[in-house]
Amino acid sequence: MDKLELKGKWNEIKGKIKQSHADLTDDDLQYEEGKDDELFGRLQQKLGKTKDELVAWIRSLG
């Protein structure tokens, strides 16, 4: 996912992620510009998916 895609739509995407995975917390989904790898790392740990799988899934939500 491009940084611009995350930046502009993150609140909307975050809501869709929470609907799919209620066990994820706001801390898990905290996004700061330039810290994409940290976000993906947290999601990988919680969901057991690869970064590529997460990117594809997040793109499908946006």
Backbone atoms as SQL, in Angstrom:
CREATE TABLE atoms (id INTEGER PRIMARY KEY, chain TEXT, resi INTEGER, resn TEXT, atom TEXT, x REAL, y REAL, z REAL);
INSERT INTO atoms VALUES
  (1, 'A', 1, 'MET', 'N', 0.849, -1.166, 0.000),
  (2, 'A', 1, 'MET', 'CA', 0.000, 0.000, 0.000),
  (3, 'A', 1, 'MET', 'C', 0.895, 1.228, 0.000),
  (4, 'A', 2, 'ASP', 'N', 0.590, 2.141, -0.860),
  (5, 'A', 2, 'ASP', 'CA', 1.356, 3.381, -0.904),
  (6, 'A', 2, 'ASP', 'C', 1.092, 4.198, 0.348),
  (7, 'A', 3, 'LYS', 'N', 2.093, 4.941, 0.770),
  (8, 'A', 3, 'LYS', 'CA', 1.938, 5.765, 1.961),
  (9, 'A', 3, 'LYS', 'C', 0.777, 6.745, 1.806),
  (10, 'A', 4, 'LEU', 'N', 0.613, 7.303, 0.615),
  (11, 'A', 4, 'LEU', 'CA', -0.475, 8.252, 0.387),
  (12, 'A', 4, 'LEU', 'C', -1.832, 7.590, 0.548),
  (13, 'A', 5, 'GLU', 'N', -1.946, 6.341, 0.103),
  (14, 'A', 5, 'GLU', 'CA', -3.218, 5.642, 0.237),
  (15, 'A', 5, 'GLU', 'C', -3.580, 5.466, 1.709),
  (16, 'A', 6, 'LEU', 'N', -2.607, 5.100, 2.524),
  (17, 'A', 6, 'LEU', 'CA', -2.871, 4.942, 3.947),
  (18, 'A', 6, 'LEU', 'C', -3.220, 6.271, 4.593),
  (19, 'A', 7, 'LYS', 'N', -2.444, 7.284, 4.296),
  (20, 'A', 7, 'LYS', 'CA', -2.611, 8.577, 4.945),
  (21, 'A', 7, 'LYS', 'C', -4.014, 9.142, 4.726),
  (22, 'A', 8, 'GLY', 'N', -4.494, 9.102, 3.508),
  (23, 'A', 8, 'GLY', 'CA', -5.769, 9.725, 3.190),
  (24, 'A', 8, 'GLY', 'C', -6.990, 8.978, 3.661),
  (25, 'A', 9, 'LYS', 'N', -6.905, 7.647, 3.749),
  (26, 'A', 9, 'LYS', 'CA', -8.090, 6.843, 4.032),
  (27, 'A', 9, 'LYS', 'C', -7.973, 6.037, 5.317),
  (28, 'A', 10, 'TRP', 'N', -6.960, 6.291, 6.125),
  (29, 'A', 10, 'TRP', 'CA', -6.684, 5.382, 7.231),
  (30, 'A', 10, 'TRP', 'C', -7.854, 5.237, 8.197),
  (31, 'A', 11, 'ASN', 'N', -8.533, 6.301, 8.562),
  (32, 'A', 11, 'ASN', 'CA', -9.641, 6.185, 9.531),
  (33, 'A', 11, 'ASN', 'C', -10.758, 5.293, 8.995),
  (34, 'A', 12, 'GLU', 'N', -11.059, 5.432, 7.726),
  (35, 'A', 12, 'GLU', 'CA', -12.088, 4.593, 7.108),
  (36, 'A', 12, 'GLU', 'C', -11.644, 3.131, 7.077),
  (37, 'A', 13, 'ILE', 'N', -10.416, 2.895, 6.668),
  (38, 'A', 13, 'ILE', 'CA', -9.885, 1.531, 6.586),
  (39, 'A', 13, 'ILE', 'C', -9.803, 0.918, 7.979),
  (40, 'A', 14, 'LYS', 'N', -9.366, 1.704, 8.958),
  (41, 'A', 14, 'LYS', 'CA', -9.251, 1.222, 10.333),
  (42, 'A', 14, 'LYS', 'C', -10.608, 0.732, 10.840),
  (43, 'A', 15, 'GLY', 'N', -11.667, 1.451, 10.539),
  (44, 'A', 15, 'GLY', 'CA', -13.003, 1.022, 10.942),
  (45, 'A', 15, 'GLY', 'C', -13.391, -0.312, 10.328),
  (46, 'A', 16, 'LYS', 'N', -13.053, -0.508, 9.067),
  (47, 'A', 16, 'LYS', 'CA', -13.361, -1.776, 8.398),
  (48, 'A', 16, 'LYS', 'C', -12.539, -2.919, 8.974),
  (49, 'A', 17, 'ILE', 'N', -11.293, -2.641, 9.331),
  (50, 'A', 17, 'ILE', 'CA', -10.445, -3.667, 9.939),
  (51, 'A', 17, 'ILE', 'C', -11.022, -4.073, 11.285),
  (52, 'A', 18, 'LYS', 'N', -11.462, -3.104, 12.080),
  (53, 'A', 18, 'LYS', 'CA', -12.032, -3.406, 13.396),
  (54, 'A', 18, 'LYS', 'C', -13.319, -4.222, 13.263),
  (55, 'A', 19, 'GLN', 'N', -14.093, -3.986, 12.219),
  (56, 'A', 19, 'GLN', 'CA', -15.306, -4.773, 11.998),
  (57, 'A', 19, 'GLN', 'C', -14.946, -6.229, 11.706),
  (58, 'A', 20, 'SER', 'N', -13.872, -6.433, 10.965),
  (59, 'A', 20, 'SER', 'CA', -13.444, -7.788, 10.606),
  (60, 'A', 20, 'SER', 'C', -12.744, -8.501, 11.750),
  (61, 'A', 21, 'HIS', 'N', -12.001, -7.752, 12.557),
  (62, 'A', 21, 'HIS', 'CA', -11.192, -8.328, 13.633),
  (63, 'A', 21, 'HIS', 'C', -11.394, -7.506, 14.902),
  (64, 'A', 22, 'ALA', 'N', -12.430, -7.819, 15.630),
  (65, 'A', 22, 'ALA', 'CA', -12.789, -7.053, 16.822),
  (66, 'A', 22, 'ALA', 'C', -11.725, -7.134, 17.916),
  (67, 'A', 23, 'ASP', 'N', -10.843, -8.126, 17.845),
  (68, 'A', 23, 'ASP', 'CA', -9.815, -8.284, 18.876),
  (69, 'A', 23, 'ASP', 'C', -8.651, -7.307, 18.705),
  (70, 'A', 24, 'LEU', 'N', -8.606, -6.586, 17.594),
  (71, 'A', 24, 'LEU', 'CA', -7.552, -5.593, 17.390),
  (72, 'A', 24, 'LEU', 'C', -7.897, -4.314, 18.148),
  (73, 'A', 25, 'THR', 'N', -6.903, -3.756, 18.823),
  (74, 'A', 25, 'THR', 'CA', -7.115, -2.542, 19.615),
  (75, 'A', 25, 'THR', 'C', -6.706, -1.301, 18.821),
  (76, 'A', 26, 'ASP', 'N', -7.038, -0.147, 19.373),
  (77, 'A', 26, 'ASP', 'CA', -6.598, 1.105, 18.740),
  (78, 'A', 26, 'ASP', 'C', -5.077, 1.182, 18.709),
  (79, 'A', 27, 'ASP', 'N', -4.423, 0.650, 19.745),
  (80, 'A', 27, 'ASP', 'CA', -2.961, 0.637, 19.756),
  (81, 'A', 27, 'ASP', 'C', -2.406, -0.220, 18.619),
  (82, 'A', 28, 'ASP', 'N', -3.056, -1.368, 18.344),
  (83, 'A', 28, 'ASP', 'CA', -2.624, -2.236, 17.243),
  (84, 'A', 28, 'ASP', 'C', -2.734, -1.508, 15.912),
  (85, 'A', 29, 'LEU', 'N', -3.738, -0.655, 15.795),
  (86, 'A', 29, 'LEU', 'CA', -4.037, 0.000, 14.522),
  (87, 'A', 29, 'LEU', 'C', -3.527, 1.437, 14.447),
  (88, 'A', 30, 'GLN', 'N', -2.701, 1.820, 15.404),
  (89, 'A', 30, 'GLN', 'CA', -2.152, 3.177, 15.391),
  (90, 'A', 30, 'GLN', 'C', -1.222, 3.344, 14.195),
  (91, 'A', 31, 'TYR', 'N', -1.497, 4.355, 13.393),
  (92, 'A', 31, 'TYR', 'CA', -0.686, 4.629, 12.206),
  (93, 'A', 31, 'TYR', 'C', -0.083, 6.014, 12.326),
  (94, 'A', 32, 'GLU', 'N', 1.218, 6.071, 12.183),
  (95, 'A', 32, 'GLU', 'CA', 1.909, 7.345, 12.127),
  (96, 'A', 32, 'GLU', 'C', 2.647, 7.401, 10.799),
  (97, 'A', 33, 'GLU', 'N', 2.583, 8.535, 10.174),
  (98, 'A', 33, 'GLU', 'CA', 3.233, 8.710, 8.886),
  (99, 'A', 33, 'GLU', 'C', 4.711, 8.336, 8.988),
  (100, 'A', 34, 'GLY', 'N', 5.152, 7.512, 8.050),
  (101, 'A', 34, 'GLY', 'CA', 6.541, 7.083, 8.019),
  (102, 'A', 34, 'GLY', 'C', 6.829, 5.849, 8.851),
  (103, 'A', 35, 'LYS', 'N', 5.819, 5.329, 9.537),
  (104, 'A', 35, 'LYS', 'CA', 6.021, 4.154, 10.386),
  (105, 'A', 35, 'LYS', 'C', 5.154, 2.988, 9.919),
  (106, 'A', 36, 'ASP', 'N', 5.070, 2.821, 8.614),
  (107, 'A', 36, 'ASP', 'CA', 4.263, 1.747, 8.032),
  (108, 'A', 36, 'ASP', 'C', 4.726, 0.374, 8.510),
  (109, 'A', 37, 'ASP', 'N', 6.051, 0.179, 8.570),
  (110, 'A', 37, 'ASP', 'CA', 6.581, -1.123, 8.957),
  (111, 'A', 37, 'ASP', 'C', 6.164, -1.515, 10.370),
  (112, 'A', 38, 'GLU', 'N', 6.093, -0.546, 11.268),
  (113, 'A', 38, 'GLU', 'CA', 5.648, -0.842, 12.635),
  (114, 'A', 38, 'GLU', 'C', 4.195, -1.308, 12.641),
  (115, 'A', 39, 'LEU', 'N', 3.354, -0.632, 11.879),
  (116, 'A', 39, 'LEU', 'CA', 1.948, -1.018, 11.778),
  (117, 'A', 39, 'LEU', 'C', 1.828, -2.435, 11.224),
  (118, 'A', 40, 'PHE', 'N', 2.514, -2.706, 10.123),
  (119, 'A', 40, 'PHE', 'CA', 2.432, -4.028, 9.522),
  (120, 'A', 40, 'PHE', 'C', 2.994, -5.096, 10.456),
  (121, 'A', 41, 'GLY', 'N', 4.028, -4.768, 11.206),
  (122, 'A', 41, 'GLY', 'CA', 4.592, -5.711, 12.164),
  (123, 'A', 41, 'GLY', 'C', 3.583, -6.097, 13.243),
  (124, 'A', 42, 'ARG', 'N', 2.882, -5.107, 13.777),
  (125, 'A', 42, 'ARG', 'CA', 1.851, -5.384, 14.794),
  (126, 'A', 42, 'ARG', 'C', 0.739, -6.248, 14.212),
  (127, 'A', 43, 'LEU', 'N', 0.300, -5.913, 12.997),
  (128, 'A', 43, 'LEU', 'CA', -0.772, -6.684, 12.376),
  (129, 'A', 43, 'LEU', 'C', -0.321, -8.102, 12.045),
  (130, 'A', 44, 'GLN', 'N', 0.926, -8.257, 11.621),
  (131, 'A', 44, 'GLN', 'CA', 1.449, -9.587, 11.329),
  (132, 'A', 44, 'GLN', 'C', 1.440, -10.451, 12.594),
  (133, 'A', 45, 'GLN', 'N', 1.842, -9.890, 13.712),
  (134, 'A', 45, 'GLN', 'CA', 1.857, -10.637, 14.964),
  (135, 'A', 45, 'GLN', 'C', 0.460, -11.050, 15.386),
  (136, 'A', 46, 'LYS', 'N', -0.490, -10.143, 15.280),
  (137, 'A', 46, 'LYS', 'CA', -1.857, -10.420, 15.741),
  (138, 'A', 46, 'LYS', 'C', -2.619, -11.350, 14.796),
  (139, 'A', 47, 'LEU', 'N', -2.416, -11.163, 13.491),
  (140, 'A', 47, 'LEU', 'CA', -3.233, -11.890, 12.519),
  (141, 'A', 47, 'LEU', 'C', -2.525, -13.085, 11.887),
  (142, 'A', 48, 'GLY', 'N', -1.211, -13.178, 12.055),
  (143, 'A', 48, 'GLY', 'CA', -0.473, -14.309, 11.496),
  (144, 'A', 48, 'GLY', 'C', -0.428, -14.321, 9.982),
  (145, 'A', 49, 'LYS', 'N', -0.411, -13.151, 9.376),
  (146, 'A', 49, 'LYS', 'CA', -0.344, -13.042, 7.914),
  (147, 'A', 49, 'LYS', 'C', 0.976, -12.393, 7.513),
  (148, 'A', 50, 'THR', 'N', 1.367, -12.626, 6.268),
  (149, 'A', 50, 'THR', 'CA', 2.574, -11.978, 5.763),
  (150, 'A', 50, 'THR', 'C', 2.260, -10.524, 5.425),
  (151, 'A', 51, 'LYS', 'N', 3.303, -9.739, 5.250),
  (152, 'A', 51, 'LYS', 'CA', 3.103, -8.332, 4.897),
  (153, 'A', 51, 'LYS', 'C', 2.366, -8.225, 3.567),
  (154, 'A', 52, 'ASP', 'N', 2.732, -9.059, 2.596),
  (155, 'A', 52, 'ASP', 'CA', 2.062, -9.019, 1.292),
  (156, 'A', 52, 'ASP', 'C', 0.574, -9.341, 1.409),
  (157, 'A', 53, 'GLU', 'N', 0.237, -10.315, 2.259),
  (158, 'A', 53, 'GLU', 'CA', -1.170, -10.656, 2.471),
  (159, 'A', 53, 'GLU', 'C', -1.905, -9.484, 3.105),
  (160, 'A', 54, 'LEU', 'N', -1.272, -8.838, 4.071),
  (161, 'A', 54, 'LEU', 'CA', -1.895, -7.681, 4.728),
  (162, 'A', 54, 'LEU', 'C', -2.096, -6.528, 3.765),
  (163, 'A', 55, 'VAL', 'N', -1.088, -6.254, 2.946),
  (164, 'A', 55, 'VAL', 'CA', -1.196, -5.158, 1.979),
  (165, 'A', 55, 'VAL', 'C', -2.357, -5.418, 1.024),
  (166, 'A', 56, 'ALA', 'N', -2.448, -6.654, 0.517),
  (167, 'A', 56, 'ALA', 'CA', -3.534, -6.990, -0.417),
  (168, 'A', 56, 'ALA', 'C', -4.884, -6.853, 0.271),
  (169, 'A', 57, 'TRP', 'N', -4.986, -7.311, 1.515),
  (170, 'A', 57, 'TRP', 'CA', -6.241, -7.242, 2.259),
  (171, 'A', 57, 'TRP', 'C', -6.635, -5.785, 2.520),
  (172, 'A', 58, 'ILE', 'N', -5.684, -4.964, 2.951),
  (173, 'A', 58, 'ILE', 'CA', -5.983, -3.554, 3.226),
  (174, 'A', 58, 'ILE', 'C', -6.381, -2.834, 1.951),
  (175, 'A', 59, 'ARG', 'N', -5.714, -3.143, 0.851),
  (176, 'A', 59, 'ARG', 'CA', -6.101, -2.531, -0.435),
  (177, 'A', 59, 'ARG', 'C', -7.530, -2.893, -0.796),
  (178, 'A', 60, 'SER', 'N', -7.934, -4.126, -0.513),
  (179, 'A', 60, 'SER', 'CA', -9.286, -4.552, -0.864),
  (180, 'A', 60, 'SER', 'C', -10.337, -3.816, -0.022),
  (181, 'A', 61, 'LEU', 'N', -9.947, -3.340, 1.158),
  (182, 'A', 61, 'LEU', 'CA', -10.859, -2.604, 2.028),
  (183, 'A', 61, 'LEU', 'C', -11.027, -1.162, 1.594),
  (184, 'A', 62, 'GLY', 'N', -9.975, -0.610, 0.978),
  (185, 'A', 62, 'GLY', 'CA', -9.971, 0.804, 0.612),
  (186, 'A', 62, 'GLY', 'C', -10.670, 1.044, -0.633);
